[in-house]
Amino acid sequence: MTDTPGEPRLHHVVCAVAAQQHDAVAELFTDLGFVFEILELNELGLHVHLDWKRGIELVSPISESTAPVANSVRQFLDSNGNGIYTVVLRLPDAAAAESIAERYSATTRFRQSFSGNGSFLDEIDSSVFGLPLTFLSTNVQ
């Protein structure tokens, strides 16, 4: 299957994992053949294992963080335990996707954007019809 630039597609799934189980879950996926980049996103308050190429991201809140995203993941874990936190859809225009979702009473949980050195990323984390969807526009591979 070829990836056509500009066409919407499933990009990856983000799993929220309790901090004390994060390394074991990452090891499971590594044993299954996933290859992770390990990140500490202090501004978001998250410990992350990310394999964009194969479509999986594991996130756990950093224990002392009070960042809104860390708190959102913590609340998810408290309510649901480990599970799918959001499904990331790669789209040509994240803001346009958010406008469409708003017509269906979506709420935005989180947004981030950056650009520089020829790269850009726009990410909007929403909930629509109870579905956790993240709209992603980026040229970052």
C-alpha positions in Angstrom: 0.0 0.0 0.0 1.4 3.4 -1.0 1.0 6.5 1.0 -0.5 9.4 -1.1 0.5 12.8 0.3 -2.4 14.9 1.4 -4.8 12.0 1.8 -6.3 11.3 5.2 -5.1 8.1 6.9 -4.7 6.4 10.2 -1.3 7.5 11.5 -0.9 5.8 14.9 -2.6 4.7 18.1 -1.6 6.2 21.5 -1.9 3.9 24.5 -1.9 5.3 28.0 0.0 3.0 30.3 0.5 3.2 34.1 4.0 4.4 34.9 4.9 1.3 36.9 4.0 -0.9 33.8 5.5 1.3 31.1 8.8 -0.5 30.7 7.2 -3.9 30.7 4.6 -2.9 28.0 7.4 -1.3 25.9 9.4 -4.6 26.2 6.3 -6.5 25.0 6.0 -4.4 21.9 9.8 -4.5 21.3 9.6 -8.3 21.5 6.8 -8.1 18.9 9.1 -6.2 16.5 8.4 -2.6 17.3 11.3 -0.1 17.4 10.8 2.8 19.8 12.3 6.2 20.1 12.2 7.1 23.8 11.3 10.6 24.8 10.8 12.6 28.0 8.4 15.4 27.0 8.7 17.5 30.1 6.6 20.3 28.8 3.7 17.8 28.4 4.6 15.8 31.5 4.9 12.5 29.6 7.3 9.6 29.3 6.9 8.3 25.7 7.9 5.3 23.6 7.1 6.1 20.0 7.2 4.1 16.8 5.5 6.3 14.2 6.7 4.0 11.4 4.8 1.0 12.8 2.0 3.1 14.3 2.2 2.8 18.1 2.9 5.3 20.9 3.0 4.5 24.6 2.5 7.4 27.1 2.7 7.6 30.9 2.5 10.7 33.0 5.7 11.8 34.7 4.8 11.4 38.4 5.6 14.9 39.6 4.2 16.7 36.5 1.2 19.0 36.8 1.1 19.7 33.0 -2.5 19.5 31.6 -1.7 16.6 29.2 -0.1 14.6 32.1 -3.2 15.2 34.2 -5.4 14.2 31.3 -3.5 10.9 30.9 -3.6 10.4 34.6 -7.4 10.9 34.7 -7.7 8.4 31.8 -5.7 5.8 33.7 -7.6 6.4 36.9 -10.9 5.8 35.1 -10.0 3.2 32.6 -6.6 1.6 33.4 -4.3 0.9 30.6 -5.9 1.5 27.2 -6.2 3.3 23.9 -5.9 7.0 24.8 -6.4 8.4 21.3 -6.3 7.4 17.6 -4.2 9.8 15.5 -5.4 10.7 12.0 -3.0 12.3 9.6 -4.8 14.9 7.6 -3.8 17.7 5.2 -5.2 20.4 7.6 -5.7 19.7 11.3 -7.5 23.0 11.9 -10.0 22.2 9.1 -10.6 18.8 10.6 -11.2 20.4 14.0 -13.8 22.7 12.4 -15.6 19.7 10.9 -15.5 17.8 14.2 -17.0 20.9 16.0 -20.1 20.6 13.8 -20.5 17.2 15.6 -20.1 18.8 19.1 -16.5 17.8 19.5 -14.5 19.1 22.4 -10.8 19.9 22.2 -8.6 18.4 24.9 -5.2 19.5 23.8 -3.4 21.3 21.0 0.2 21.8 20.0 1.9 23.3 17.0 5.5 24.0 16.0 7.4 24.9 12.9 11.0 25.7 12.0 13.9 24.4 10.0 11.5 23.4 7.2 9.4 21.2 9.5 5.9 21.7 10.9 3.5 19.8 13.1 -0.1 20.7 14.1 -1.8 18.4 16.5 -5.3 18.7 17.9 -6.6 16.2 20.4 -10.4 16.0 20.4 -13.3 13.9 21.6 -16.2 13.5 19.2 -19.1 11.1 19.8 -17.0 9.8 22.7 -14.2 8.8 20.3 -10.7 10.1 21.2 -9.4 11.4 17.9 -6.2 13.4 17.3 -5.9 15.4 14.1 -2.3 15.6 12.9 -0.9 17.7 10.0 2.9 17.4 9.7 5.8 17.0 7.3 7.8 15.2 10.0 8.5 11.6 9.0 
